Amino acid sequence: MIRDDIKAAQVAAMKAGEKERLAAVRLILAKLKDRDIELRTAKSVPDDDVIVVDVLQKMGKQRRESITMFEQGGRDELAAQEKAELAVIESFLPAMMGPDEVKAAVAAIVSEIGAAGPKDMGRVMAEVKARHAGQIDMSTVSGVVKAALAG
């Protein structure tokens, strides 16, 4: 489980005296704790790895946006700190699918559910997200789905 890897990384960073890595790992664990508290009242709780990947992806997206803003504002020291945190966050994320794998997965789902045109895009996107959450960058999938449904 990814959560166990994160906790092990916290212990390793403490023992090695890596203050920056330890701070980033603690941020991740705090966000996970917040999400766990939110899910206490949920009707259905997804698998733990799905929760962890979702939290890590959101944190990664926030860091990328911050890096862009800091670089535009000339705050290179803050951008460097965000890049270091992003590297730690990404080290826990599972490997993402390559462009060819994404096209193959989308093509398989399109043929499997019998999607015929642009009106079926929502169904295809939902199925891609359900099957490959955490493995595919959903922001790039929409273009692949549009191309698959158009052709």
N, CA, C and O of each residue as an XYZ file, in Angstrom:
604
protein
N       0.827     -1.188      0.000
C       0.000      0.000      0.000
C       0.873      1.255      0.000
O       1.929      1.303      0.631
N       0.412      2.239     -0.708
C       1.183      3.476     -0.855
C       1.316      4.191      0.487
O       2.360      4.770      0.785
N       0.253      4.151      1.298
C       0.291      4.824      2.602
C       1.424      4.269      3.465
O       2.092      5.025      4.170
N       1.643      2.958      3.414
C       2.731      2.348      4.182
C       4.097      2.824      3.688
O       5.013      3.042      4.481
N       4.223      2.983      2.371
C       5.475      3.498      1.804
C       5.747      4.925      2.290
O       6.889      5.290      2.567
N       4.692      5.716      2.387
C       4.853      7.105      2.837
C       5.287      7.136      4.303
O       6.166      7.911      4.680
N       4.668      6.292      5.123
C       5.044      6.245      6.538
C       6.479      5.760      6.701
O       7.215      6.268      7.547
N       6.882      4.770      5.889
C       8.264      4.280      5.937
C       9.237      5.376      5.500
O      10.332      5.495      6.051
N       8.838      6.170      4.515
C       9.689      7.278      4.056
C       9.840      8.329      5.138
O      10.890      8.962      5.247
N       8.798      8.522      5.944
C       8.879      9.483      7.051
C       9.939      9.024      8.051
O      10.768      9.822      8.490
N       9.912      7.760      8.406
C      10.889      7.223      9.362
C      12.299      7.314      8.786
O      13.239      7.705      9.477
N      12.433      6.947      7.512
C      13.757      6.992      6.872
C      14.301      8.415      6.810
O      15.491      8.640      7.033
N      13.426      9.379      6.506
C      13.867     10.778      6.440
C      14.269     11.291      7.818
O      15.209     12.075      7.943
N      13.553     10.846      8.854
C      13.920     11.240     10.222
C      15.308     10.707     10.576
O      16.152     11.436     11.097
N      15.526      9.434     10.286
C      16.803      8.799     10.628
C      17.956      9.405      9.838
O      19.065      9.539     10.355
N      17.695      9.773      8.583
C      18.748     10.313      7.735
C      18.952     11.816      7.957
O      19.931     12.384      7.472
N      18.056     12.448      8.669
C      18.181     13.884      8.928
C      17.860     14.742      7.725
O      18.360     15.861      7.612
N      17.028     14.235      6.819
C      16.642     14.985      5.624
C      15.437     15.859      5.960
O      14.291     15.423      5.846
N      15.706     17.090      6.372
C      14.639     17.958      6.873
C      13.616     18.326      5.800
O      12.415     18.321      6.069
N      14.077     18.649      4.578
C      13.150     19.056      3.532
C      12.236     17.901      3.133
O      11.027     18.085      2.987
N      12.809     16.712      2.956
C      12.012     15.536      2.593
C      11.024     15.192      3.713
O       9.868     14.861      3.453
N      11.489     15.274      4.944
C      10.629     14.974      6.088
C       9.437     15.941      6.134
O       8.308     15.528      6.398
N       9.691     17.207      5.879
C       8.609     18.198      5.889
C       7.583     17.893      4.798
O       6.379     18.004      5.027
N       8.061     17.509      3.610
C       7.149     17.194      2.509
C       6.329     15.937      2.819
O       5.134     15.883      2.529
N       6.973     14.935      3.405
C       6.262     13.700      3.751
C       5.217     13.984      4.829
O       4.116     13.434      4.790
N       5.558     14.828      5.775
C       4.585     15.180      6.818
C       3.394     15.933      6.233
O       2.263     15.744      6.681
N       3.635     16.784      5.236
C       2.535     17.468      4.552
C       1.598     16.452      3.902
O       0.376     16.571      3.995
N       2.177     15.461      3.251
C       1.376     14.423      2.596
C       0.538     13.684      3.632
O      -0.660     13.480      3.434
N       1.159     13.287      4.728
C       0.437     12.553      5.768
C      -0.673     13.401      6.388
O      -1.731     12.877      6.737
N      -0.441     14.694      6.526
C      -1.469     15.584      7.069
C      -2.661     15.669      6.113
O      -3.812     15.645      6.549
N      -2.385     15.768      4.816
C      -3.470     15.809      3.829
C      -4.248     14.497      3.839
O      -5.473     14.500      3.717
N      -3.546     13.381      3.982
C      -4.216     12.076      4.037
C      -5.110     11.982      5.271
O      -6.219     11.452      5.205
N      -4.621     12.497      6.386
C      -5.412     12.489      7.621
C      -6.682     13.333      7.429
O      -7.768     12.934      7.851
N      -6.535     14.501      6.789
C      -7.693     15.346      6.503
C      -8.713     14.596      5.652
O      -9.913     14.648      5.919
N      -8.226     13.897      4.623
C      -9.121     13.152      3.742
C      -9.812     12.018      4.501
O     -10.996     11.758      4.292
N      -9.064     11.344      5.384
C      -9.661     10.270      6.189
C     -10.799     10.808      7.052
O     -11.838     10.165      7.198
N     -10.592     11.990      7.619
C     -11.626     12.608      8.450
C     -12.848     12.950      7.602
O     -13.981     12.750      8.040
N     -12.627     13.465      6.392
C     -13.745     13.782      5.495
C     -14.546     12.530      5.155
O     -15.772     12.579      5.051
N     -13.853     11.416      4.984
C     -14.512     10.186      4.540
C     -15.229      9.442      5.666
O     -15.911      8.451      5.405
N     -15.091      9.891      6.886
C     -15.785      9.217      7.990
C     -17.291      9.240      7.816
O     -17.982      8.307      8.225
N     -17.798     10.296      7.214
C     -19.245     10.422      7.040
C     -19.709     10.000      5.648
O     -20.896     10.090      5.335
N     -18.782      9.542      4.819
C     -19.145      9.147      3.457
C     -19.939      7.854      3.454
O     -19.756      6.992      4.314
N     -20.825      7.733      2.473
C     -21.642      6.524      2.345
C     -20.783      5.330      1.922
O     -20.941      4.229      2.449
N     -19.883      5.550      0.978
C     -18.984      4.482      0.543
C     -17.563      5.032      0.504
O     -17.322      6.152      0.052
N     -16.647      4.233      0.978
C     -15.246      4.644      1.035
C     -14.466      3.863     -0.023
O     -14.495      2.632     -0.025
N     -13.766      4.568     -0.925
C     -12.981      3.859     -1.937
C     -11.762      3.164     -1.323
O     -11.432      3.369     -0.155
N     -11.115      2.352     -2.129
C      -9.901      1.656     -1.724
C      -8.853      2.669     -1.249
O      -8.791      3.788     -1.759
N      -8.031      2.274     -0.272
C      -7.069      3.202      0.328
C      -6.094      3.755     -0.711
O      -5.796      4.949     -0.692
N      -5.592      2.915     -1.614
C      -4.646      3.406     -2.610
C      -5.290      4.438     -3.534
O      -4.620      5.371     -3.977
N      -6.573      4.285     -3.828
C      -7.285      5.260     -4.666
C      -7.334      6.606     -3.952
O      -7.136      7.652     -4.570
N      -7.597      6.575     -2.661
C      -7.641      7.802     -1.858
C      -6.270      8.475     -1.870
O      -6.164      9.677     -2.110
N      -5.223      7.693     -1.609
C      -3.869      8.237     -1.531
C      -3.450      8.833     -2.874
O      -2.897      9.932     -2.912
N      -3.705      8.127     -3.972
C      -3.324      8.630     -5.296
C      -4.069      9.924     -5.609
O      -3.488     10.857     -6.164
N      -5.341      9.983     -5.260
C      -6.135     11.190     -5.497
C      -5.532     12.374     -4.734
O      -5.365     13.458     -5.293
N      -5.210     12.162     -3.469
C      -4.614     13.233     -2.652
C      -3.270     13.668     -3.243
O      -2.993     14.862     -3.350
N      -2.441     12.699     -3.623
C      -1.122     13.022     -4.179
C      -1.246     13.785     -5.496
O      -0.488     14.724     -5.742
N      -2.195     13.388     -6.342
C      -2.373     14.090     -7.611
C      -2.824     15.528     -7.393
O      -2.352     16.437     -8.077
N      -3.729     15.738     -6.450
C      -4.176     17.104     -6.162
C      -3.037     17.946     -5.611
O      -2.881     19.110     -5.981
N      -2.237     17.352     -4.721
C      -1.094     18.086     -4.173
C      -0.096     18.419     -5.278
O       0.457     19.518     -5.304
N       0.137     17.480     -6.185
C       1.055     17.712     -7.301
C       0.573     18.837     -8.199
O       1.355     19.686     -8.627
N      -0.728     18.836     -8.481
C      -1.295     19.892     -9.318
C      -1.135     21.257     -8.647
O      -0.799     22.240     -9.307
N      -1.377     21.315     -7.330
C      -1.215     22.569     -6.594
C       0.231     23.049     -6.665
O       0.487     24.239     -6.849
N       1.181     22.116     -6.520
C       2.592     22.500     -6.557
C       2.971     23.027     -7.934
O       3.692     24.019     -8.032
N       2.496     22.380     -9.008
C       2.830     22.836    -10.348
C       2.293     24.253    -10.602
O       2.970     25.090    -11.199
N       1.061     24.500    -10.134
C       0.487     25.846    -10.286
C       1.287     26.869     -9.493
O       1.522     27.979     -9.970
N       1.704     26.507     -8.291
C       2.492     27.423     -7.453
C       3.843     27.715     -8.093
O       4.315     28.852     -8.075
N       4.463     26.681     -8.659
C       5.771     26.858     -9.300
C       5.646     27.874    -10.430
O       6.476     28.775    -10.552
N       4.627     27.733    -11.243
C       4.408     28.665    -12.357
C       4.234     30.088    -11.846
O       4.836     31.026    -12.369
N       3.406     30.237    -10.823
C       3.153     31.581    -10.290
C       4.405     32.187     -9.664
O       4.684     33.372     -9.851
N       5.158     31.379     -8.923
C       6.369     31.896     -8.289
C       7.409     32.284     -9.328
O       8.093     33.297     -9.177
N       7.532     31.477    -10.390
C       8.513     31.798    -11.431
C       8.116     33.070    -12.172
O       8.976     33.875    -12.530
N       6.814     33.253    -12.403
C       6.355     34.470    -13.063
C       6.575     35.686    -12.172
O       6.819     36.787    -12.667
N       6.490     35.490    -10.873
C       6.675     36.583     -9.929
C       8.127     36.822     -9.540
O       8.423     37.711     -8.743
N       9.031     36.027    -10.104
C      10.450     36.204     -9.808
C      10.864     35.681     -8.439
O      11.896     36.100     -7.915
N      10.099     34.790     -7.854
C      10.406     34.214     -6.540
C      11.016     32.830     -6.721
O      10.384     31.818     -6.417
N      12.257     32.795     -7.220
C      12.911     31.530     -7.559
C      13.145     30.642     -6.345
O      13.096     29.418     -6.463
N      13.401     31.240     -5.166
C      13.652     30.425     -3.974
C      12.390     29.672     -3.554
O      12.468     28.526     -3.112
N      11.227     30.316     -3.691
C       9.964     29.645     -3.365
C       9.618     28.599     -4.425
O       9.076     27.542     -4.102
N       9.927     28.889     -5.682
C       9.691     27.925     -6.755
C      10.557     26.686     -6.535
O      10.104     25.565     -6.766
N      11.793     26.882     -6.093
C      12.684     25.743     -5.837
C      12.154     24.876     -4.703
O      12.243     23.650     -4.761
N      11.608     25.506     -3.680
C      11.038     24.760     -2.559
C       9.835     23.933     -3.027
O       9.689     22.770     -2.648
N       8.980     24.537     -3.849
C       7.810     23.831     -4.379
C       8.247     22.671     -5.282
O       7.629     21.606     -5.269
N       9.313     22.878     -6.064
C       9.817     21.803     -6.934
C      10.326     20.634     -6.106
O      10.135     19.477     -6.480
N      10.976     20.928     -4.982
C      11.467     19.866     -4.107
C      10.298     19.075     -3.523
O      10.343     17.847     -3.461
N       9.250     19.784     -3.096
C       8.064     19.108     -2.570
C       7.389     18.274     -3.659
O       6.937     17.159     -3.400
N       7.321     18.817     -4.874
C       6.708     18.102     -5.987
C       7.461     16.807     -6.283
O       6.845     15.782     -6.573
N       8.787     16.851     -6.212
C       9.581     15.642     -6.458
C       9.260     14.559     -5.431
O       9.151     13.382     -5.775
N       9.109     14.962     -4.174
C       8.762     13.996     -3.121
C       7.367     13.430     -3.371
O       7.160     12.221     -3.263
N       6.420     14.289     -3.701
C       5.046     13.845     -3.955
C       5.014     12.863     -5.120
O       4.390     11.805     -5.030
N       5.688     13.213     -6.212
C       5.674     12.359     -7.400
C       6.382     11.033     -7.174
O       6.109     10.057     -7.873
N       7.296     10.986     -6.198
C       8.001      9.731     -5.939
C       7.071      8.656     -5.385
O       7.389      7.469     -5.459
N       5.932      9.053     -4.835
C       4.976      8.087     -4.278
C       3.867      7.717     -5.260
O       3.153      6.737     -5.047
N       3.719      8.489     -6.329
C       2.672      8.202     -7.305
C       3.063      6.998     -8.157
O       4.237      6.834     -8.488
N       2.091      6.148     -8.516
C       2.402      5.033     -9.408
C       2.793      5.563    -10.782
O       2.472      6.697    -11.137
N       3.486      4.735    -11.543
C       3.945      5.141    -12.870
C       2.747      5.451    -13.767
O       1.764      4.711    -13.792
N       2.850      6.545    -14.490
C       1.771      6.947    -15.386
C       1.897      6.197    -16.715
O       2.990      5.810    -17.127
N       0.757      6.003    -17.369
C       0.744      5.334    -18.667
C       1.305      6.273    -19.728
O       1.108      7.487    -19.664
N       2.000      5.706    -20.696
C       2.538      6.486    -21.800
C       1.450      6.807    -22.811
O       0.353      6.254    -22.730
N       1.734      7.690    -23.763
C       0.722      8.093    -24.749
C       0.143      6.915    -25.539
O      -1.063      6.874    -25.784
N       0.979      5.968    -25.936
C       0.491      4.817    -26.693
C      -0.417      3.941    -25.841
O      -1.434      3.440    -26.321
N      -0.050      3.757    -24.578
C      -0.875      2.961    -23.668
C      -2.229      3.627    -23.436
O      -3.255      2.952    -23.352
N      -2.224      4.959    -23.334
C      -3.475      5.702    -23.131
C      -4.390      5.505    -24.337
O      -5.580      5.235    -24.180
N      -3.829      5.641    -25.548
C      -4.631      5.454    -26.761
C      -5.207      4.048    -26.821
O      -6.368      3.866    -27.188
N      -4.401      3.049    -26.463
C      -4.875      1.663    -26.494
C      -5.983      1.438    -25.475
O      -6.975      0.773    -25.775
N      -5.824      1.987    -24.270
C      -6.839      1.828    -23.223
C      -8.143      2.501    -23.633
O      -9.219      1.938    -23.431
N      -8.059      3.698    -24.206
C      -9.257      4.410    -24.647
C      -9.935      3.652    -25.783
O     -11.158      3.518    -25.796
N      -9.147      3.156    -26.736
C      -9.724      2.406    -27.857
C     -10.444      1.153    -27.364
O     -11.517      0.812    -27.862
N      -9.853      0.470    -26.389
C     -10.478     -0.728    -25.841
C     -11.804     -0.397    -25.167
O     -12.785     -1.121    -25.339
N     -11.842      0.689    -24.405
C     -13.071      1.082    -23.709
C     -14.137      1.529    -24.705
O     -15.312      1.203    -24.536
N     -13.742      2.270    -25.740
C     -14.691      2.729    -26.752
C     -15.352      1.533    -27.427
O     -16.572      1.513    -27.588
N     -14.562      0.535    -27.823
C     -15.145     -0.623    -28.496
C     -15.961     -1.476    -27.523
O     -16.980     -2.052    -27.904
N     -15.517     -1.556    -26.284
C     -16.202     -2.393    -25.292
C     -17.586     -1.877    -24.945
O     -18.529     -2.660    -24.831
N     -17.720     -0.551    -24.774
C     -19.034     -0.022    -24.393
C     -19.846      0.413    -25.611
O     -20.981      0.868    -25.472
N     -19.268      0.274    -26.795
C     -20.004      0.580    -28.015
C     -20.233      2.060    -28.238
O     -21.276      2.451    -28.762
N     -19.292      2.880    -27.854
C     -19.416      4.327    -28.040
C     -19.317      4.650    -29.527
O     -18.441      4.147    -30.229
N     -20.237      5.503    -29.994
C     -20.306      5.758    -31.423
C     -19.919      7.183    -31.814
O     -19.432      7.398    -32.924
N     -20.116      8.134    -30.954
C     -19.828      9.507    -31.351
C     -19.611     10.411    -30.153
O     -19.521      9.945    -29.017
N     -19.530     11.694    -30.411
C     -19.258     12.671    -29.345
C     -20.260     12.629    -28.185
O     -19.923     12.998    -27.060
N     -21.480     12.182    -28.457
C     -22.488     12.119    -27.383
C     -22.119     11.093    -26.308
O     -22.623     11.163    -25.187
N     -21.252     10.153    -26.640
C     -20.839      9.113    -25.690
C     -19.565      9.477    -24.926
O     -19.041      8.664    -24.165
N     -19.071     10.697    -25.129
C     -17.806     11.087    -24.506
C     -17.850     10.987    -22.978
O     -16.896     10.514    -22.360
N     -18.934     11.422    -22.381
C     -19.049     11.369    -20.919
C     -18.961      9.955    -20.390
O     -18.294      9.704    -19.386
N     -19.632      9.027    -21.058
C     -19.582      7.615    -20.633
C     -18.165      7.061    -20.727
O     -17.693      6.370    -19.824
N     -17.492      7.377    -21.838
C     -16.125      6.880    -22.040
C     -15.185      7.473    -20.992
O     -14.373      6.760    -20.402
N     -15.303      8.783    -20.766
C     -14.443      9.438    -19.768
C     -14.655      8.834    -18.380
O     -13.694      8.595    -17.649
N     -15.917      8.589    -18.021
C     -16.216      8.010    -16.708
C     -15.604      6.623    -16.576
O     -15.075      6.272    -15.522
N     -15.676      5.838    -17.641
C     -15.122      4.481    -17.600
C     -13.593      4.510    -17.528
O     -12.986      3.718    -16.807
N     -12.977      5.424    -18.274
C     -11.513      5.568    -18.215
C     -11.094      5.937    -16.797
O     -10.144      5.368    -16.260
N     -11.798      6.883    -16.196
C     -11.462      7.312    -14.836
C     -11.657      6.169    -13.841
O     -10.846      5.990    -12.932
N     -12.725      5.402    -14.012
C     -12.996      4.294    -13.094
C     -11.924      3.211    -13.182
O     -11.512      2.656    -12.163
N     -11.481      2.916    -14.385
C     -10.515      1.815    -14.570
C      -9.065      2.218    -14.359
O      -8.259      1.432    -13.861
N      -8.740      3.446    -14.739
C      -7.323      3.836    -14.777
C      -7.003      5.053    -13.927
O      -6.031      5.755    -14.207
N      -7.792      5.320    -12.900
C      -7.514      6.462    -12.028
C      -6.129      6.304    -11.415
O      -5.794      5.241    -10.893
N      -5.343      7.339    -11.478
C      -4.007      7.290    -10.907
C      -2.947      6.838    -11.892
O      -1.756      7.025    -11.643
N      -3.355      6.245    -13.009
C      -2.397      5.792    -14.010
C      -2.370      6.708    -15.227
O      -1.412      6.716    -16.001
N      -3.444      7.478    -15.377
C      -3.587      8.347    -16.549
C      -3.833      9.770    -16.073
O      -4.573     10.001    -15.116
N      -3.199     10.724    -16.757
C      -3.465     12.129    -16.492
C      -4.770     12.480    -17.200
O      -4.816     12.583    -18.426
N      -5.829     12.664    -16.411
C      -7.170     12.855    -16.983
C      -7.272     14.123    -17.838
O      -8.151     14.209    -18.695
N      -6.403     15.097    -17.627
C      -6.472     16.320    -18.422
C      -6.067     16.067    -19.872
O      -6.486     16.807    -20.763
N      -5.262     15.039    -20.125
C      -4.846     14.733    -21.495
C      -5.755     13.708    -22.159
O      -5.730     13.553    -23.380
N      -6.555     13.010    -21.364
C      -7.396     11.941    -21.896
C      -8.511     12.483    -22.779
O      -8.880     11.835    -23.759
N      -9.061     13.662    -22.458
C     -10.205     14.162    -23.222
C      -9.872     14.313    -24.702
O     -10.703     14.009    -25.558
N      -8.680     14.773    -25.006
C      -8.276     14.894    -26.413
C      -8.199     13.548    -27.108
O      -8.597     13.410    -28.265
N      -7.682     12.554    -26.393
C      -7.574     11.201    -26.947
C      -8.967     10.612    -27.181
O      -9.216      9.972    -28.202
N      -9.872     10.836    -26.221
C     -11.247     10.332    -26.357
C     -11.958     11.014    -27.528
O     -12.643     10.352    -28.308
N     -11.799     12.334    -27.654
C     -12.423     13.053    -28.778
C     -11.937     12.489    -30.107
O     -12.731     12.261    -31.019
N     -10.626     12.265    -30.214
C     -10.064     11.723    -31.451
C     -10.595     10.319    -31.729
O     -10.896      9.982    -32.874
N     -10.709      9.506    -30.689
C     -11.194      8.132    -30.866
C     -12.661      8.118    -31.289
O     -13.062      7.281    -32.098
N     -13.459      9.029    -30.754
C     -14.887      9.055    -31.089
C     -15.151      9.739    -32.429
O     -16.170      9.475    -33.066
N     -14.254     10.605    -32.858
C     -14.437     11.303    -34.133
C     -14.060     10.397    -35.306
O     -14.663     10.447    -36.378
N     -13.038      9.565    -35.064
C     -12.533      8.744    -36.171
C     -13.183      7.446    -36.185
O     -12.889      6.617    -37.046
